[in-house]
Amino acid sequence: MNGIDISGHQNGIDLAKVPCDFVIIKATQGTTFISKDFKRQVEQALSLGKLTGVYHYANGSGAAAEAIHFANTIAPYLDRVIVCLDWEGEQNSQFANYHYCEDLLEAIKAKTGHIPFLYMSKSVCRQYAWEKARNYPLWCAQYKKQAPTTYVDNPWTDGKGFGPWNVPDIYQYSSVGRLAGYSKNLDLDIAYITADDWMKYAKGTQDIETDTRPTLKKGDRGEAVRAWQMYLNENGFNCGNADGIFGDKTEKAVMKYQQAHGMESGYIGPLTWNTI
Protein backbone atom coordinates (compact mmCIF):
# COMPACT_ATOMS: atom_id res chain seq x y z
CA MET A 1 0.00 0.00 0.00
CA ASN A 2 1.23 3.50 -0.83
CA GLY A 3 0.78 6.46 1.46
CA ILE A 4 1.97 9.78 2.82
CA ASP A 5 2.63 11.32 6.20
CA ILE A 6 1.79 14.97 6.85
CA SER A 7 1.86 17.65 9.52
CA GLY A 8 1.19 21.37 9.88
CA HIS A 9 3.71 21.92 7.09
CA GLN A 10 1.00 20.62 4.74
CA ASN A 11 -1.62 22.97 6.17
CA GLY A 12 -4.68 22.99 3.91
CA ILE A 13 -3.77 19.92 1.84
CA ASP A 14 -6.82 18.47 0.11
CA LEU A 15 -6.56 14.73 0.63
CA ALA A 16 -9.40 14.16 -1.82
CA LYS A 17 -7.04 15.23 -4.60
CA VAL A 18 -3.89 13.38 -3.52
CA PRO A 19 -3.64 9.66 -4.40
CA CYS A 20 -2.88 7.59 -1.30
CA ASP A 21 -4.03 4.35 0.30
CA PHE A 22 -3.16 5.70 3.74
CA VAL A 23 -2.17 8.91 5.46
CA ILE A 24 -0.40 9.36 8.81
CA ILE A 25 -0.96 12.77 10.42
CA LYS A 26 0.96 14.66 13.09
CA ALA A 27 -1.24 15.26 16.12
CA THR A 28 0.98 16.47 18.96
CA GLN A 29 4.48 17.27 20.19
CA GLY A 30 5.72 17.38 23.76
CA THR A 31 3.08 18.14 26.38
CA THR A 32 1.20 21.16 24.95
CA PHE A 33 1.61 21.46 21.17
CA ILE A 34 -1.15 20.38 18.78
CA SER A 35 -0.50 20.50 15.03
CA LYS A 36 -2.47 23.45 13.61
CA ASP A 37 -4.31 21.52 10.89
CA PHE A 38 -4.61 18.20 12.72
CA LYS A 39 -8.37 18.14 13.31
CA ARG A 40 -9.27 19.05 9.72
CA GLN A 41 -6.69 16.69 8.23
CA VAL A 42 -7.68 13.65 10.28
CA GLU A 43 -11.40 14.20 9.84
CA GLN A 44 -11.04 14.59 6.08
CA ALA A 45 -8.91 11.44 5.84
CA LEU A 46 -11.48 9.43 7.77
CA SER A 47 -14.40 10.87 5.80
CA LEU A 48 -12.68 9.78 2.57
CA GLY A 49 -12.26 6.23 3.86
CA LYS A 50 -8.47 6.45 3.91
CA LEU A 51 -6.52 4.17 6.20
CA THR A 52 -5.46 6.74 8.77
CA GLY A 53 -2.75 7.08 11.39
CA VAL A 54 -1.82 9.78 13.89
CA TYR A 55 1.55 10.47 15.47
CA HIS A 56 3.15 12.17 18.44
CA TYR A 57 6.57 13.82 18.15
CA ALA A 58 8.60 13.19 21.30
CA ASN A 59 10.45 16.09 22.88
CA GLY A 60 11.65 14.50 26.14
CA SER A 61 9.54 16.56 28.53
CA GLY A 62 8.23 13.55 30.48
CA ALA A 63 6.99 10.24 29.18
CA ALA A 64 3.78 10.13 31.20
CA ALA A 65 2.87 13.75 30.45
CA GLU A 66 3.59 13.34 26.73
CA ALA A 67 1.47 10.21 26.54
CA ILE A 68 -1.45 11.89 28.32
CA HIS A 69 -1.34 14.90 25.99
CA PHE A 70 -1.29 12.65 22.92
CA ALA A 71 -4.04 10.36 24.20
CA ASN A 72 -6.34 13.26 25.12
CA THR A 73 -5.87 14.89 21.72
CA ILE A 74 -6.58 11.80 19.64
CA ALA A 75 -9.33 10.39 21.88
CA PRO A 76 -12.17 11.23 19.42
CA TYR A 77 -10.49 9.15 16.71
CA LEU A 78 -9.31 6.09 18.63
CA ASP A 79 -10.51 2.78 17.19
CA ARG A 80 -10.35 4.35 13.71
CA VAL A 81 -6.64 5.24 13.48
CA ILE A 82 -3.30 3.63 14.18
CA VAL A 83 -1.17 5.48 16.71
CA CYS A 84 2.53 6.21 16.20
CA LEU A 85 5.48 7.66 18.09
CA ASP A 86 7.93 9.84 16.13
CA TRP A 87 11.43 9.45 17.64
CA GLU A 88 13.89 11.97 16.18
CA GLY A 89 16.86 13.99 17.42
CA GLU A 90 15.67 17.49 16.60
CA GLN A 91 13.86 19.23 19.49
CA ASN A 92 14.15 16.07 21.60
CA SER A 93 16.18 16.47 24.80
CA GLN A 94 16.09 12.71 25.52
CA PHE A 95 17.13 11.47 22.08
CA ALA A 96 20.35 9.88 23.39
CA ASN A 97 18.31 7.96 26.01
CA TYR A 98 16.56 5.11 24.21
CA HIS A 99 15.03 3.93 27.48
CA TYR A 100 12.94 7.12 27.47
CA CYS A 101 11.60 6.15 24.06
CA GLU A 102 10.67 2.71 25.33
CA ASP A 103 8.98 4.21 28.41
CA LEU A 104 7.02 6.55 26.15
CA LEU A 105 5.89 3.68 23.92
CA GLU A 106 4.58 1.80 26.92
CA ALA A 107 2.92 4.92 28.33
CA ILE A 108 1.14 5.55 25.02
CA LYS A 109 -0.02 1.93 24.92
CA ALA A 110 -1.33 2.22 28.48
CA LYS A 111 -3.11 5.54 27.90
CA THR A 112 -4.67 4.72 24.53
CA GLY A 113 -5.13 0.96 24.77
CA HIS A 114 -3.49 0.68 21.35
CA ILE A 115 -0.09 -0.58 20.26
CA PRO A 116 1.91 2.35 18.86
CA PHE A 117 4.14 2.11 15.81
CA LEU A 118 7.65 3.45 16.37
CA TYR A 119 9.06 5.82 13.74
CA MET A 120 12.78 6.49 13.47
CA SER A 121 15.67 6.62 11.05
CA LYS A 122 16.91 3.21 9.94
CA SER A 123 20.37 3.96 11.35
CA VAL A 124 18.89 4.48 14.82
CA CYS A 125 17.37 0.98 14.69
CA ARG A 126 20.90 -0.40 14.92
CA GLN A 127 22.25 1.91 17.63
CA TYR A 128 20.62 0.30 20.66
CA ALA A 129 19.38 -3.06 21.92
CA TRP A 130 15.74 -1.89 22.00
CA GLU A 131 14.80 -4.51 24.58
CA LYS A 132 11.15 -3.37 24.78
CA ALA A 133 10.69 -1.44 21.56
CA ARG A 134 11.57 -4.47 19.43
CA ASN A 135 8.13 -5.86 20.25
CA TYR A 136 6.40 -2.83 18.70
CA PRO A 137 5.74 -2.42 14.96
CA LEU A 138 8.42 -0.43 13.15
CA TRP A 139 7.93 2.53 10.83
CA CYS A 140 11.37 3.59 9.68
CA ALA A 141 12.95 6.02 7.24
CA GLN A 142 15.91 5.98 4.88
CA TYR A 143 16.51 7.94 1.69
CA LYS A 144 18.88 7.03 -1.12
CA LYS A 145 18.92 10.50 -2.65
CA GLN A 146 16.98 13.69 -2.42
CA ALA A 147 15.45 13.85 -5.89
CA PRO A 148 11.72 14.35 -6.55
CA THR A 149 9.91 11.04 -7.00
CA THR A 150 6.47 9.52 -7.14
CA TYR A 151 5.57 6.20 -5.51
CA VAL A 152 7.89 3.23 -6.13
CA ASP A 153 7.13 -0.46 -5.56
CA ASN A 154 10.56 -1.49 -4.26
CA PRO A 155 12.28 1.49 -2.63
CA TRP A 156 16.00 1.39 -2.01
CA THR A 157 17.41 0.50 1.39
CA ASP A 158 20.96 -0.25 2.49
CA GLY A 159 22.04 -3.79 3.39
CA LYS A 160 22.77 -3.14 7.06
CA GLY A 161 19.59 -4.49 8.57
CA PHE A 162 16.98 -3.04 10.92
CA GLY A 163 18.56 -3.88 14.26
CA PRO A 164 16.34 -6.25 16.25
CA TRP A 165 13.50 -5.92 13.74
CA ASN A 166 13.42 -8.32 10.79
CA VAL A 167 11.69 -5.86 8.48
CA PRO A 168 9.67 -2.66 8.93
CA ASP A 169 5.90 -2.58 8.82
CA ILE A 170 5.97 0.84 7.17
CA TYR A 171 8.93 2.35 5.30
CA GLN A 172 9.40 6.05 4.50
CA TYR A 173 11.71 6.39 1.51
CA SER A 174 11.43 10.02 0.39
CA SER A 175 10.81 13.48 1.78
CA VAL A 176 10.58 15.02 -1.69
CA GLY A 177 7.67 13.07 -3.06
CA ARG A 178 5.60 14.66 -5.79
CA LEU A 179 2.01 13.54 -6.30
CA ALA A 180 -0.94 14.80 -8.28
CA GLY A 181 -3.15 17.21 -6.37
CA TYR A 182 -0.38 18.84 -4.32
CA SER A 183 2.37 21.10 -5.64
CA LYS A 184 4.87 20.83 -2.77
CA ASN A 185 7.05 18.06 -1.31
CA LEU A 186 5.50 15.12 0.51
CA ASP A 187 6.90 12.27 2.60
CA LEU A 188 6.27 9.01 0.74
CA ASP A 189 5.73 5.68 2.50
CA ILE A 190 5.04 2.08 1.63
CA ALA A 191 3.20 -0.24 4.04
CA TYR A 192 4.04 -3.94 4.12
CA ILE A 193 1.03 -4.78 6.27
CA THR A 194 -2.42 -5.35 4.82
CA ALA A 195 -5.44 -3.10 5.20
CA ASP A 196 -6.91 -5.72 7.56
CA ASP A 197 -3.77 -5.63 9.71
CA TRP A 198 -3.93 -1.83 9.76
CA MET A 199 -7.47 -1.90 11.08
CA LYS A 200 -6.59 -4.51 13.71
CA TYR A 201 -4.03 -2.08 15.10
CA ALA A 202 -6.53 0.77 14.77
CA LYS A 203 -9.17 -1.13 16.72
CA GLY A 204 -6.69 -2.22 19.37
CA THR A 205 -7.18 -5.92 18.61
CA GLN A 206 -3.67 -6.70 17.38
CA ASP A 207 -1.56 -8.77 19.80
CA ILE A 208 1.85 -7.27 20.49
CA GLU A 209 3.28 -10.74 20.99
CA THR A 210 2.04 -12.04 17.62
CA ASP A 211 4.80 -13.26 15.32
CA THR A 212 4.23 -11.18 12.19
CA ARG A 213 7.19 -12.60 10.26
CA PRO A 214 5.82 -13.62 6.85
CA THR A 215 6.29 -16.99 5.21
CA LEU A 216 8.16 -16.32 1.97
CA LYS A 217 8.19 -18.53 -1.11
CA LYS A 218 9.03 -18.43 -4.79
CA GLY A 219 7.05 -15.75 -6.57
CA ASP A 220 6.70 -13.48 -3.54
CA ARG A 221 7.82 -9.87 -3.69
CA GLY A 222 8.52 -7.09 -1.23
CA GLU A 223 10.74 -5.71 1.48
CA ALA A 224 10.88 -8.95 3.47
CA VAL A 225 12.21 -10.80 0.43
CA ARG A 226 14.78 -8.10 -0.21
CA ALA A 227 15.91 -8.16 3.44
CA TRP A 228 16.52 -11.89 3.14
CA GLN A 229 18.36 -11.46 -0.15
CA MET A 230 20.70 -8.94 1.44
CA TYR A 231 21.23 -11.20 4.45
CA LEU A 232 22.00 -14.21 2.24
CA ASN A 233 24.44 -12.22 0.10
CA GLU A 234 26.22 -10.86 3.17
CA ASN A 235 26.65 -14.37 4.54
CA GLY A 236 28.05 -15.94 1.38
CA PHE A 237 24.87 -17.47 -0.08
CA ASN A 238 24.79 -15.61 -3.36
CA CYS A 239 21.33 -14.83 -4.68
CA GLY A 240 22.32 -12.00 -7.01
CA ASN A 241 20.66 -8.61 -7.02
CA ALA A 242 18.55 -7.83 -3.95
CA ASP A 243 15.53 -6.82 -6.01
CA GLY A 244 12.80 -8.00 -3.64
CA ILE A 245 11.67 -10.76 -6.02
CA PHE A 246 11.80 -14.37 -4.80
CA GLY A 247 12.98 -16.06 -7.99
CA ASP A 248 14.99 -19.15 -8.95
CA LYS A 249 18.33 -17.78 -7.78
CA THR A 250 16.92 -16.72 -4.43
CA GLU A 251 15.28 -20.13 -3.98
CA LYS A 252 18.62 -21.90 -4.61
CA ALA A 253 20.40 -19.59 -2.16
CA VAL A 254 17.72 -20.21 0.48
CA MET A 255 18.10 -23.98 0.06
CA LYS A 256 21.90 -23.78 0.45
CA TYR A 257 21.44 -21.64 3.55
CA GLN A 258 18.91 -24.08 4.97
CA GLN A 259 21.17 -27.06 4.26
CA ALA A 260 23.87 -25.33 6.30
CA HIS A 261 21.38 -25.16 9.17
CA GLY A 262 20.11 -28.72 8.91
CA MET A 263 16.92 -28.13 6.96
CA GLU A 264 15.75 -27.93 3.37
CA SER A 265 12.40 -26.63 2.19
CA GLY A 266 13.12 -23.83 -0.29
CA TYR A 267 10.72 -21.46 1.45
CA ILE A 268 11.31 -19.22 4.47
CA GLY A 269 9.10 -20.13 7.40
CA PRO A 270 9.43 -19.81 11.21
CA LEU A 271 12.30 -22.29 11.46
CA THR A 272 14.37 -20.38 8.93
CA TRP A 273 13.52 -17.00 10.48
CA ASN A 274 14.73 -18.32 13.83
CA THR A 275 18.23 -18.92 12.48
CA ILE A 276 19.01 -15.20 12.24
C-alpha positions in Angstrom: 0.0 0.0 0.0 1.2 3.5 -0.8 0.8 6.5 1.5 2.0 9.8 2.8 2.6 11.3 6.2 1.8 15.0 6.8 1.9 17.6 9.5 1.2 21.4 9.9 3.7 21.9 7.1 1.0 20.6 4.7 -1.6 23.0 6.2 -4.7 23.0 3.9 -3.8 19.9 1.8 -6.8 18.5 0.1 -6.6 14.7 0.6 -9.4 14.2 -1.8 -7.0 15.2 -4.6 -3.9 13.4 -3.5 -3.6 9.7 -4.4 -2.9 7.6 -1.3 -4.0 4.4 0.3 -3.2 5.7 3.7 -2.2 8.9 5.5 -0.4 9.4 8.8 -1.0 12.8 10.4 1.0 14.7 13.1 -1.2 15.3 16.1 1.0 16.5 19.0 4.5 17.3 20.2 5.7 17.4 23.8 3.1 18.1 26.4 1.2 21.2 24.9 1.6 21.5 21.2 -1.2 20.4 18.8 -0.5 20.5 15.0 -2.5 23.4 13.6 -4.3 21.5 10.9 -4.6 18.2 12.7 -8.4 18.1 13.3 -9.3 19.0 9.7 -6.7 16.7 8.2 -7.7 13.6 10.3 -11.4 14.2 9.8 -11.0 14.6 6.1 -8.9 11.4 5.8 -11.5 9.4 7.8 -14.4 10.9 5.8 -12.7 9.8 2.6 -12.3 6.2 3.9 -8.5 6.4 3.9 -6.5 4.2 6.2 -5.5 6.7 8.8 -2.8 7.1 11.4 -1.8 9.8 13.9 1.6 10.5 15.5 3.2 12.2 18.4 6.6 13.8 18.1 8.6 13.2 21.3 10.5 16.1 22.9 11.7 14.5 26.1 9.5 16.6 28.5 8.2 13.6 30.5 7.0 10.2 29.2 3.8 10.1 31.2 2.9 13.8 30.4 3.6 13.3 26.7 1.5 10.2 26.5 -1.5 11.9 28.3 -1.3 14.9 26.0 -1.3 12.7 22.9 -4.0 10.4 24.2 -6.3 13.3 25.1 -5.9 14.9 21.7 -6.6 11.8 19.6 -9.3 10.4 21.9 -12.2 11.2 19.4 -10.5 9.2 16.7 -9.3 6.1 18.6 -10.5 2.8 17.2 -10.3 4.3 13.7 -6.6 5.2 13.5 -3.3 3.6 14.2 -1.2 5.5 16.7 2.5 6.2 16.2 5.5 7.7 18.1 7.9 9.8 16.1 11.4 9.4 17.6 13.9 12.0 16.2 16.9 14.0 17.4 15.7 17.5 16.6 13.9 19.2 19.5 14.1 16.1 21.6 16.2 16.5 24.8 16.1 12.7 25.5 17.1 11.5 22.1 20.3 9.9 23.4 18.3 8.0 26.0 16.6 5.1 24.2 15.0 3.9 27.5 12.9 7.1 27.5 11.6 6.2 24.1 10.7 2.7 25.3 9.0 4.2 28.4 7.0 6.5 26.1 5.9 3.7 23.9 4.6 1.8 26.9 2.9 4.9 28.3 1.1 5.6 25.0 0.0 1.9 24.9 -1.3 2.2 28.5 -3.1 5.5 27.9 -4.7 4.7 24.5 -5.1 1.0 24.8 -3.5 0.7 21.4 -0.1 -0.6 20.3 1.9 2.3 18.9 4.1 2.1 15.8 7.6 3.4 16.4 9.1 5.8 13.7 12.8 6.5 13.5 15.7 6.6 11.0 16.9 3.2 9.9 20.4 4.0 11.3 18.9 4.5 14.8 17.4 1.0 14.7 20.9 -0.4 14.9 22.3 1.9 17.6 20.6 0.3 20.7 19.4 -3.1 21.9 15.7 -1.9 22.0 14.8 -4.5 24.6 11.2 -3.4 24.8 10.7 -1.4 21.6 11.6 -4.5 19.4 8.1 -5.9 20.3 6.4 -2.8 18.7 5.7 -2.4 15.0 8.4 -0.4 13.1 7.9 2.5 10.8 11.4 3.6 9.7 12.9 6.0 7.2 15.9 6.0 4.9 16.5 7.9 1.7 18.9 7.0 -1.1 18.9 10.5 -2.7 17.0 13.7 -2.4 15.5 13.8 -5.9 11.7 14.3 -6.5 9.9 11.0 -7.0 6.5 9.5 -7.1 5.6 6.2 -5.5 7.9 3.2 -6.1 7.1 -0.5 -5.6 10.6 -1.5 -4.3 12.3 1.5 -2.6 16.0 1.4 -2.0 17.4 0.5 1.4 21.0 -0.2 2.5 22.0 -3.8 3.4 22.8 -3.1 7.1 19.6 -4.5 8.6 17.0 -3.0 10.9 18.6 -3.9 14.3 16.3 -6.3 16.3 13.5 -5.9 13.7 13.4 -8.3 10.8 11.7 -5.9 8.5 9.7 -2.7 8.9 5.9 -2.6 8.8 6.0 0.8 7.2 8.9 2.3 5.3 9.4 6.0 4.5 11.7 6.4 1.5 11.4 10.0 0.4 10.8 13.5 1.8 10.6 15.0 -1.7 7.7 13.1 -3.1 5.6 14.7 -5.8 2.0 13.5 -6.3 -0.9 14.8 -8.3 -3.1 17.2 -6.4 -0.4 18.8 -4.3 2.4 21.1 -5.6 4.9 20.8 -2.8 7.0 18.1 -1.3 5.5 15.1 0.5 6.9 12.3 2.6 6.3 9.0 0.7 5.7 5.7 2.5 5.0 2.1 1.6 3.2 -0.2 4.0 4.0 -3.9 4.1 1.0 -4.8 6.3 -2.4 -5.4 4.8 -5.4 -3.1 5.2 -6.9 -5.7 7.6 -3.8 -5.6 9.7 -3.9 -1.8 9.8 -7.5 -1.9 11.1 -6.6 -4.5 13.7 -4.0 -2.1 15.1 -6.5 0.8 14.8 -9.2 -1.1 16.7 -6.7 -2.2 19.4 -7.2 -5.9 18.6 -3.7 -6.7 17.4 -1.6 -8.8 19.8 1.8 -7.3 20.5 3.3 -10.7 21.0 2.0 -12.0 17.6 4.8 -13.3 15.3 4.2 -11.2 12.2 7.2 -12.6 10.3 5.8 -13.6 6.8 6.3 -17.0 5.2 8.2 -16.3 2.0 8.2 -18.5 -1.1 9.0 -18.4 -4.8 7.0 -15.8 -6.6 6.7 -13.5 -3.5 7.8 -9.9 -3.7 8.5 -7.1 -1.2 10.7 -5.7 1.5 10.9 -8.9 3.5 12.2 -10.8 0.4 14.8 -8.1 -0.2 15.9 -8.2 3.4 16.5 -11.9 3.1 18.4 -11.5 -0.1 20.7 -8.9 1.4 21.2 -11.2 4.5 22.0 -14.2 2.2 24.4 -12.2 0.1 26.2 -10.9 3.2 26.7 -14.4 4.5 28.1 -15.9 1.4 24.9 -17.5 -0.1 24.8 -15.6 -3.4 21.3 -14.8 -4.7 22.3 -12.0 -7.0 20.7 -8.6 -7.0 18.5 -7.8 -4.0 15.5 -6.8 -6.0 12.8 -8.0 -3.6 11.7 -10.8 -6.0 11.8 -14.4 -4.8 13.0 -16.1 -8.0 15.0 -19.2 -8.9 18.3 -17.8 -7.8 16.9 -16.7 -4.4 15.3 -20.1 -4.0 18.6 -21.9 -4.6 20.4 -19.6 -2.2 17.7 -20.2 0.5 18.1 -24.0 0.1 21.9 -23.8 0.4 21.4 -21.6 3.5 18.9 -24.1 5.0 21.2 -27.1 4.3 23.9 -25.3 6.3 21.4 -25.2 9.2 20.1 -28.7 8.9 16.9 -28.1 7.0 15.8 -27.9 3.4 12.4 -26.6 2.2 13.1 -23.8 -0.3 10.7 -21.5 1.5 11.3 -19.2 4.5 9.1 -20.1 7.4 9.4 -19.8 11.2 12.3 -22.3 11.5 14.4 -20.4 8.9 13.5 -17.0 10.5 14.7 -18.3 13.8 18.2 -18.9 12.5 19.0 -15.2 12.2 
